Structure formats: C-alpha cells, structure tokens
C-alpha cells in the first residue's frame, strides 16, 4: 500500500516591527518564516529593505510560500516623517505626541 502525503499547512511568517525613519531610505530586518514540513520557505515583500519612501506611511506586505504553495502573509508600516521623538529606544512620530514632548528634525 502506498500513502501520499499532502502538505495542507500554511507556513507562519513574522514581520518586523513598524519601522520609523527621518530619512527617506529605510531598511528593516528580514521577515522570518517557519513551516511544519519545509525547512526552507520563500519570503517575498512588496517593498524592498533599503528602498526610498515618501514622507508618510507605507504598508509593506510580506508573503511566505512553501513548496506546496501554501501561504501566509503579514504587514508592517514604514513611517517616514519630518519629526521623530526618541525616548528609551522607542521611536514615535511627532504627530502622535503632545507638541510639548517632541523635538523637531528636518529631512
């Protein structure tokens, strides 16, 4: 008797945290993915780390695909601003803060 195994499990992808920058060239850590059967999972994103972004918010979507073409995706934001408040290694766009707490920077 022969058994045929089919992979019906989606891989699991993890995106980096939202990326805040005061410069328009933005880089981020590579997303990671795991799968129950495949040791290697292809990962692609609709934007590339190191690309140039406009001031504002851009949603980056990344997709992991295994050999059986099962997929999972995740999203994170690239936020480029003229102002960024940095405190205790947290980066927050100034428009989210009360104006008395931020420092102004220009791109």
Helices and strands as residue ranges (DSSP letters): E 12-14, E 19-21, E 32-34, E 42-45, E 56-65, E 71-80, E 84-87, E 90-93, G 94-96, G 99-101
